Amino acid sequence: MKIFGYLMILMVIQLFVVGSQIQRGNASMVPAFFLKKIPEEQRPMYCRYFGNRFLLLAIIAGICAWLSLTASAVTLNPVLLFGAGILLVIVLILMDTKRFSA
């Protein structure tokens, strides 16, 4: 469980950096198949939402890291929580894409 916790700490750092860059309007980090549906005037707000979703996943990864580093026995709860967080973020990104698409 300690290895998963350390991997989650690295994931938190990575997701926080990427989410912060996207949130500030760096549209080059957003996949092209998402951006081709978004009109040019909507891209700054879409980037803000997209970056916020990555920051949400960073928070979930931080919780998973804390759970796995403080666990006294091997358990799958942090792994399942992170999987549910990934699914939540995917659904939120798809909903945002639908909302901002032309």
Short mmCIF file of the C-alpha atoms (twelve columns), coordinates in Angstrom:
data_MODEL
# 
_entry.id   MODEL 
# 
loop_
_atom_site.group_PDB 
_atom_site.id 
_atom_site.type_symbol 
_atom_site.label_atom_id 
_atom_site.label_alt_id 
_atom_site.label_comp_id 
_atom_site.label_asym_id 
_atom_site.label_seq_id 
_atom_site.Cartn_x 
_atom_site.Cartn_y 
_atom_site.Cartn_z 
_atom_site.pdbx_PDB_model_num 
ATOM 1   C CA . MET A 1   0.000   0.000  0.000   1 
ATOM 2   C CA . LYS A 2   2.934   2.330  0.578   1 
ATOM 3   C CA . ILE A 3   3.986   2.100  -3.081  1 
ATOM 4   C CA . PHE A 4   0.484   3.054  -4.210  1 
ATOM 5   C CA . GLY A 5   0.527   5.969  -1.782  1 
ATOM 6   C CA . TYR A 6   3.819   7.269  -3.149  1 
ATOM 7   C CA . LEU A 7   2.542   6.871  -6.714  1 
ATOM 8   C CA . MET A 8   -0.557  8.842  -5.758  1 
ATOM 9   C CA . ILE A 9   1.610   11.632 -4.330  1 
ATOM 10  C CA . LEU A 10  3.421   11.849 -7.673  1 
ATOM 11  C CA . MET A 11  0.039   11.801 -9.419  1 
ATOM 12  C CA . VAL A 12  -1.199  14.667 -7.225  1 
ATOM 13  C CA . ILE A 13  1.794   16.792 -8.189  1 
ATOM 14  C CA . GLN A 14  1.426   16.000 -11.871 1 
ATOM 15  C CA . LEU A 15  -2.338  16.555 -11.982 1 
ATOM 16  C CA . PHE A 16  -2.032  19.804 -10.037 1 
ATOM 17  C CA . VAL A 17  0.594   21.214 -12.413 1 
ATOM 18  C CA . VAL A 18  -1.265  20.175 -15.579 1 
ATOM 19  C CA . GLY A 19  -4.651  21.285 -14.215 1 
ATOM 20  C CA . SER A 20  -3.256  24.670 -13.226 1 
ATOM 21  C CA . GLN A 21  -1.745  25.213 -16.666 1 
ATOM 22  C CA . ILE A 22  -4.962  24.247 -18.461 1 
ATOM 23  C CA . GLN A 23  -7.042  26.356 -16.101 1 
ATOM 24  C CA . ARG A 24  -5.003  29.429 -16.992 1 
ATOM 25  C CA . GLY A 25  -5.966  29.017 -20.651 1 
ATOM 26  C CA . ASN A 26  -3.220  26.801 -22.062 1 
ATOM 27  C CA . ALA A 27  -5.413  25.096 -24.669 1 
ATOM 28  C CA . SER A 28  -2.450  23.251 -26.180 1 
ATOM 29  C CA . MET A 29  -2.642  20.735 -23.306 1 
ATOM 30  C CA . VAL A 30  -6.281  19.872 -24.028 1 
ATOM 31  C CA . PRO A 31  -6.708  16.997 -26.515 1 
ATOM 32  C CA . ALA A 32  -7.593  18.178 -30.008 1 
ATOM 33  C CA . PHE A 33  -10.739 16.048 -30.305 1 
ATOM 34  C CA . PHE A 34  -12.251 18.001 -27.402 1 
ATOM 35  C CA . LEU A 35  -11.225 21.401 -28.757 1 
ATOM 36  C CA . LYS A 36  -12.516 20.875 -32.294 1 
ATOM 37  C CA . LYS A 37  -16.092 20.905 -30.949 1 
ATOM 38  C CA . ILE A 38  -15.627 24.106 -28.923 1 
ATOM 39  C CA . PRO A 39  -16.043 27.518 -30.609 1 
ATOM 40  C CA . GLU A 40  -13.096 29.909 -30.282 1 
ATOM 41  C CA . GLU A 41  -14.962 32.376 -28.045 1 
ATOM 42  C CA . GLN A 42  -15.887 29.586 -25.582 1 
ATOM 43  C CA . ARG A 43  -12.367 28.122 -25.230 1 
ATOM 44  C CA . PRO A 44  -11.150 30.192 -22.259 1 
ATOM 45  C CA . MET A 45  -14.123 29.154 -20.120 1 
ATOM 46  C CA . TYR A 46  -13.894 25.564 -21.355 1 
ATOM 47  C CA . CYS A 47  -10.198 25.469 -20.430 1 
ATOM 48  C CA . ARG A 48  -11.050 26.740 -16.967 1 
ATOM 49  C CA . TYR A 49  -13.610 23.952 -16.484 1 
ATOM 50  C CA . PHE A 50  -11.258 21.337 -17.980 1 
ATOM 51  C CA . GLY A 51  -8.456  22.407 -15.634 1 
ATOM 52  C CA . ASN A 52  -10.827 22.353 -12.664 1 
ATOM 53  C CA . ARG A 53  -11.642 18.720 -13.436 1 
ATOM 54  C CA . PHE A 54  -7.952  17.835 -13.270 1 
ATOM 55  C CA . LEU A 55  -7.640  19.687 -9.973  1 
ATOM 56  C CA . LEU A 56  -10.625 17.694 -8.662  1 
ATOM 57  C CA . LEU A 57  -8.860  14.485 -9.653  1 
ATOM 58  C CA . ALA A 58  -5.714  15.733 -7.889  1 
ATOM 59  C CA . ILE A 59  -7.717  16.185 -4.684  1 
ATOM 60  C CA . ILE A 60  -9.157  12.678 -5.028  1 
ATOM 61  C CA . ALA A 61  -5.649  11.302 -5.628  1 
ATOM 62  C CA . GLY A 62  -4.451  13.107 -2.507  1 
ATOM 63  C CA . ILE A 63  -7.181  11.471 -0.453  1 
ATOM 64  C CA . CYS A 64  -6.234  8.092  -1.930  1 
ATOM 65  C CA . ALA A 65  -2.578  8.716  -1.075  1 
ATOM 66  C CA . TRP A 66  -3.475  9.557  2.507   1 
ATOM 67  C CA . LEU A 67  -5.712  6.478  2.800   1 
ATOM 68  C CA . SER A 68  -3.078  4.134  1.420   1 
ATOM 69  C CA . LEU A 69  -0.186  5.575  3.432   1 
ATOM 70  C CA . THR A 70  -2.111  5.342  6.705   1 
ATOM 71  C CA . ALA A 71  -3.600  1.891  6.043   1 
ATOM 72  C CA . SER A 72  -2.508  -0.783 8.484   1 
ATOM 73  C CA . ALA A 73  -3.530  -3.631 6.179   1 
ATOM 74  C CA . VAL A 74  -3.694  -4.139 2.434   1 
ATOM 75  C CA . THR A 75  -7.046  -2.913 1.162   1 
ATOM 76  C CA . LEU A 76  -8.443  -1.972 -2.230  1 
ATOM 77  C CA . ASN A 77  -10.445 1.017  -0.985  1 
ATOM 78  C CA . PRO A 78  -7.966  3.684  -2.217  1 
ATOM 79  C CA . VAL A 79  -7.713  2.008  -5.617  1 
ATOM 80  C CA . LEU A 80  -11.486 1.786  -5.958  1 
ATOM 81  C CA . LEU A 81  -11.892 5.390  -4.833  1 
ATOM 82  C CA . PHE A 82  -9.399  6.592  -7.435  1 
ATOM 83  C CA . GLY A 83  -11.147 4.543  -10.125 1 
ATOM 84  C CA . ALA A 84  -14.478 6.103  -9.165  1 
ATOM 85  C CA . GLY A 85  -12.817 9.534  -9.258  1 
ATOM 86  C CA . ILE A 86  -11.515 8.907  -12.768 1 
ATOM 87  C CA . LEU A 87  -14.995 7.889  -13.922 1 
ATOM 88  C CA . LEU A 88  -16.494 10.981 -12.288 1 
ATOM 89  C CA . VAL A 89  -14.000 13.269 -14.014 1 
ATOM 90  C CA . ILE A 90  -14.601 11.601 -17.393 1 
ATOM 91  C CA . VAL A 91  -18.356 12.105 -17.050 1 
ATOM 92  C CA . LEU A 92  -17.894 15.737 -15.984 1 
ATOM 93  C CA . ILE A 93  -15.557 16.459 -18.906 1 
ATOM 94  C CA . LEU A 94  -18.015 14.922 -21.366 1 
ATOM 95  C CA . MET A 95  -20.854 16.970 -19.866 1 
ATOM 96  C CA . ASP A 96  -18.765 20.151 -20.128 1 
ATOM 97  C CA . THR A 97  -17.859 19.356 -23.730 1 
ATOM 98  C CA . LYS A 98  -21.525 18.918 -24.572 1 
ATOM 99  C CA . ARG A 99  -22.435 22.158 -22.796 1 
ATOM 100 C CA . PHE A 100 -19.814 24.282 -24.569 1 
ATOM 101 C CA . SER A 101 -20.005 22.665 -28.034 1 
ATOM 102 C CA . ALA A 102 -21.588 24.549 -30.888 1 
# 
